[in-house]
Structure formats: C-alpha cells, structure tokens
Amino acid sequence: MLGSHCLKTWSSTQEVVTLSSGEAELYGITKGATQGIGIQSLLQDLGISVGIRIFSDASAAIGIAKRRGVGQVRHLEVKELWIQEKIQSG
C-alpha cells in the first residue's frame, strides 16, 4: 500500500516443505521483504522514497528474523538468512 492505494497483491502456494510453522512464516517474511524491496526500488526510480514495514504474528519467525544465524532451527535454508542482516542494519 502507498497511502490508501494498493500497489501490489499476490497469492501463492508455498514452494518449500517446512518442518515447523516458524520456518514457514520466516519464508513468508522473506518473500514479503523481497517483494517490498522490489517495489521500493521501482518507486525510488520514480523519485518517491518509501520505507518498508512487514507485519507478522508468528513470534517464532520474528525471533528467527531478529537473531543472527540459524540458532536451534535445524532445517532452515541458509539463503533465507539475508533478512537477518537487513533487520540488523535497519
């Protein structure tokens, strides 16, 4: 959303099989961040500066996203951990 205007919506099935709901929600957070960064880049090309906010009610996924490394999660794909660096850098 940009103000009250919807810029993009989508619906998709999860592409990866996960062993926990926290892991599944983390994949959703990273997909949302990827889409948000893409739209942010497009808007910057148009001279519009916006921030990104991602909402999630999954405390396990939020915990994984805020820490560094995989922690106790055993089957997490390392390629999804870039979100941790983005959160740490603001």
Beta strands, then each sheet from edge to edge (+ up, - down):
end
